[in-house]
Amino acid sequence: MLILVDAMGGDNAPEAIVNGCIDAINSKDGFDVMLIGDSEQINEVLRKKKFSSPRLKIYHTDEVITNEDIPTKAIKTKQNSSMVVGFKLLKDGEGDVFLSAGNSGALLTGALLILGRIKGVDRPALGAVIPAKNGNALIIDAGLNSSCKPINYLQFGLFGSLYMKKLYDIKNPTVGLLNVGAESGKGNELIKQAYGLLSNSNLNFIGNIEGKDIPEGKVHVAVCDGFTGNVLLKFYEGAGTFFFGLIKSIFTHNIFTKLSALLLKKNLKNLKSLLDPDVLAGAPILGVNGLVIKSHGNSKARTIKYALLKAYKFAEGSMLDHIKEELKNLEVISSGD
């Protein structure tokens, strides 16, 4: 398996990207990595780490898509950028999955313009995994589509259900529609229509859910539009940072609380690991005709390591074939009707 990596994407590129790939290679066998970007800068990082491996390859490019670039223009004009080249290699079958921490808008635009959508897909979606009471939950869409049609919610539920099956070995994932109340009549007309489509599907749809139901572990897949999903995801991340900051201040208050912290050190470490955003790194763009993983723009080496390991498992699960097969089984096709 070959994992294509945008070495120039993200705030900390290329150093964090290269170092994260090195750490991933050192931690697991079964895949090779192709770093796409400025070979001089990449090799400089490798020299600093004194790292060399036949599992790591470099594909030289001399352009970079930055966060200041206009997505559509950048994809069309920066043909030798690390991101565009990565997409082209993936489309041509010269890699199994593409990972980037670069410009989010450009990544979506490139996925759509270069890879295209899977036949039958109306809109792709971004899936983000967060910790929950009984394991993990997937928020979908987590930021790509600020407004949706009823068919989109149905397809998001399908994408999310398959993802949780293949990556987290959940046999029959529960799917919920994020709403302002749990009652079936809640929400605007759009949400009510989406509720009807989900209810009549083959998904394990349990009905409407509220925001509090997600960390409580009520569902494995929380379906929503991208605006709501992104706000929910960022709030969750901020709440986790606040929570751990509060715990730290409590346990460092005086000598007695410090001693208590020593007694609970293992438990606190396990709790931190459970909520660690780096471990949960890597959000798939589901519904495009290729396997693409988005990592945070401010990804550190540790973030990239876990995102790359997720990309490996993502590619291993034949996700594209499963989505294509399941789309055939949907009674409602994505015509927007």
Secondary structure, DSSP 4 states (H G I P E B T S, - for coil): -EEEEETT-STTTTHHHHHHHHHHHHH--S-EEEEEE-HHHHHHHHHHHT---TTEEEEE--B---TTS-HHHHHHH-TTBHHHHHHHHHHTTS-SEEEE-S-HHHHHHHIIIII-BPTT-S--EEEEEEEETTEEEEEESSSS-SS--HHHHHHHHHHHHHHHHHHH--SS-EEEEE-SSSSTT-S-HHHHHHHHHHHTSSSEEEEEE-GGGTTTTS-SEEE--HHHHHHHHHHHHHHHHHHHHHHHHHHTSSHHHHHHHHHTHHHHHHHHHHT-TTTT--EEEETBSS-EEE--TT--HHHHHHHHHHHHHHHHTTHHHHHHHHHHH-SS-TT--
